[in-house]
Amino acid sequence: MPIYEYFCDTCDKKFETLVLGGEVPVCPECGTQDIRRLMSACGFISKGSGGETVSMSAGDSGCGPCTSSNCSSCGI
């Protein structure tokens, strides 16, 4: 079941909500449907070369403005 992040253009609040099927979410603060879905940073877990678990999310890296698909400065 997907949980999405939204921003309300009416009251300037950011919130997350569970969205089922064709449901249209509303702002929990003001009740309006004048909202925008935000791009969420996804997290992932992978195994390092030694088998150790490496946990990282896109929000944790220093690659915010980076557009490269192979970055030597942060290792992503």
BAFI-3210 file (N, C-alpha, C; in Angstrom, 3 decimals, decimal comma, padded with zeros to 6 digits):
// residues 76
n [1|2|3|4|5|6|7|8|9|10|11|12|13|14|15|16|17|18|19|20|21|22|23|24|25|26|27|28|29|30|31|32|33|34|35|36|37|38|39|40|41|42|43|44|45|46|47|48|49|50|51|52|53|54|55|56|57|58|59|60|61|62|63|64|65|66|67|68|69|70|71|72|73|74|75|76]
n.u [000,855|000,727|002,370|002,297|003,951|002,804|002,172|000,425|-001,108|-002,775|-002,581|000,131|001,331|003,236|002,702|002,203|000,397|-001,613|-002,636|-005,285|-006,292|-008,305|-008,570|-008,813|-006,643|-006,870|-005,883|-004,829|-004,821|-006,363|-008,318|-008,577|-008,389|-006,443|-003,657|-000,268|001,565|004,636|008,044|009,523|012,380|013,889|014,744|017,307|018,759|021,806|024,338|027,700|031,041|032,358|030,338|028,983|026,136|024,971|023,446|021,561|020,132|018,795|018,489|020,432|022,867|025,491|024,717|022,711|022,425|023,694|023,852|024,947|025,240|027,132|028,954|031,983|032,691|030,931|030,395|028,090]
n.v [-001,182|002,076|004,882|008,262|011,454|014,751|018,226|020,955|023,488|025,407|025,744|025,521|023,194|020,202|016,765|013,208|010,481|007,523|006,061|004,589|002,698|004,501|006,683|010,102|012,121|014,345|017,391|017,048|019,159|021,417|020,333|020,622|019,746|020,830|020,061|018,913|016,154|015,078|014,393|011,685|010,820|007,785|004,990|002,503|-000,751|-002,332|-004,812|-004,532|-004,836|-006,567|-008,024|-006,766|-004,956|-002,128|000,821|003,386|006,475|008,510|011,080|011,250|011,438|013,499|014,303|015,975|018,133|016,794|015,286|013,140|009,686|008,043|008,615|009,605|010,999|010,506|007,842|006,648]
n.w [000,000|-000,993|000,425|000,159|-000,203|000,233|-000,609|000,584|-001,158|-000,200|002,677|003,052|004,152|004,648|004,188|004,788|003,408|003,246|000,271|-001,290|-004,061|-006,344|-004,741|-003,761|-002,141|000,733|002,368|005,689|007,467|006,497|004,876|002,114|-001,429|-002,875|-003,485|-003,974|-005,168|-003,869|-004,829|-003,445|-001,476|-001,859|000,172|000,499|000,937|000,714|000,031|000,961|-000,448|001,274|002,346|004,345|005,622|003,973|004,479|003,098|001,989|-000,662|000,256|002,205|000,986|-000,473|-002,937|-003,909|-005,952|-007,983|-011,190|-012,329|-013,260|-012,301|-009,720|-008,488|-006,221|-004,107|-004,223|-005,206]
ca.u [000,000|001,627|002,278|002,843|004,152|002,083|002,298|-000,842|-000,926|-003,653|-002,079|001,594|001,743|003,723|002,179|002,203|-000,871|-001,809|-003,600|-005,819|-007,028|-008,526|-008,833|-008,208|-006,316|-007,136|-004,975|-005,368|-004,904|-007,450|-009,342|-008,656|-007,754|-005,482|-002,384|000,652|002,366|006,062|008,967|010,104|013,684|013,699|015,854|017,601|019,783|022,568|025,483|028,999|031,920|032,724|029,136|028,327|024,956|025,176|022,140|021,699|019,018|019,206|018,532|021,616|024,085|025,795|024,500|021,468|022,417|024,440|023,034|025,729|024,790|028,270|029,612|033,145|032,866|030,130|030,345|026,780]
ca.v [000,000|003,225|006,094|009,350|012,758|015,822|019,602|021,673|024,851|026,323|026,065|025,348|022,082|018,983|015,623|011,888|009,780|006,262|006,249|003,313|002,720|005,788|007,669|011,426|012,563|015,721|017,894|016,807|020,437|022,305|019,569|020,919|018,842|021,663|019,522|018,390|015,016|015,374|013,302|011,219|010,164|006,395|004,378|001,155|-001,471|-003,214|-005,464|-004,029|-005,845|-007,523|-008,680|-005,971|-004,228|-000,704|001,459|004,768|007,005|009,599|012,291|011,233|011,663|014,877|014,389|016,669|018,749|015,965|014,619|012,029|008,364|007,369|009,705|009,133|011,736|009,937|006,395|006,147]
ca.w [000,000|-001,133|001,238|-000,631|000,425|-000,457|-000,133|000,427|-001,664|000,542|004,017|003,037|005,013|004,009|004,928|004,158|003,578|002,555|-000,815|-001,758|-005,329|-006,998|-003,695|-003,908|-000,784|001,149|003,390|007,032|008,197|006,077|004,179|000,681|-002,375|-003,601|-003,018|-004,989|-004,706|-003,898|-005,141|-002,194|-001,529|-001,452|000,882|000,064|001,685|-000,168|000,652|000,539|-001,037|002,305|002,831|005,381|005,165|003,782|004,415|002,647|001,207|-001,538|001,057|003,050|000,214|-000,834|-004,377|-004,215|-007,273|-008,925|-012,200|-012,868|-012,858|-011,682|-008,998|-007,743|-004,970|-003,014|-004,350|-005,646]
c.u [000,891|001,312|002,988|003,007|003,447|002,426|000,982|-000,566|-001,773|-003,054|-000,562|002,091|002,201|003,220|002,312|000,843|-000,883|-002,895|-004,011|-006,595|-007,103|-008,850|-008,130|-007,936|-006,679|-006,132|-005,582|-005,517|-006,151|-008,540|-009,463|-008,028|-006,748|-004,069|-001,562|001,426|003,834|006,858|009,647|011,477|013,488|014,940|016,104|018,667|020,493|023,727|026,758|029,864|032,352|031,534|028,403|027,132|025,269|023,801|022,319|020,417|019,536|019,320|019,767|022,890|024,292|025,539|023,207|021,449|023,102|023,497|023,755|025,151|025,902|029,141|030,776|033,311|032,067|029,967|029,017|026,798]
c.v [001,232|004,377|007,174|010,603|013,805|017,165|020,298|023,105|025,870|026,721|025,849|024,266|020,909|017,826|014,346|011,267|008,495|006,465|004,882|003,507|004,094|006,905|008,996|011,952|014,025|016,110|017,664|018,087|021,223|021,609|019,820|019,810|019,592|021,291|019,023|017,225|015,356|014,144|012,923|010,612|008,738|005,881|002,985|000,548|-002,382|-003,811|-004,875|-005,159|-006,906|-008,243|-007,897|-005,227|-002,745|-000,095|002,918|005,194|008,161|010,906|012,391|011,574|013,147|015,132|015,098|017,279|017,918|015,286|013,441|010,695|007,553|008,421|009,184|009,835|011,142|008,428|005,814|005,976]
c.w [000,000|-000,178|000,438|000,206|-000,431|000,158|-000,428|-000,009|-000,909|001,883|004,159|003,994|004,157|004,851|004,109|004,384|002,763|001,514|-001,352|-003,054|-005,954|-006,020|-003,994|-002,502|-000,540|002,227|004,775|007,854|007,826|005,271|002,687|-000,161|-003,244|-003,135|-004,197|-004,396|-004,894|-004,300|-003,843|-002,435|-001,046|-000,738|000,339|000,954|000,695|000,606|000,082|000,018|-000,016|002,901|003,910|004,782|005,119|003,612|004,061|001,964|000,379|-000,764|001,924|002,286|-000,057|-002,300|-004,745|-005,606|-008,351|-009,911|-012,826|-012,418|-012,230|-011,021|-008,179|-006,410|-003,815|-003,130|-004,778|-007,151]
res [m|p|i|y|e|y|f|c|d|t|c|d|k|k|f|e|t|l|v|l|g|g|e|v|p|v|c|p|e|c|g|t|q|d|i|r|r|l|m|s|a|c|g|f|i|s|k|g|s|g|g|e|t|v|s|m|s|a|g|d|s|g|c|g|p|c|t|s|s|n|c|s|s|c|g|i]
***
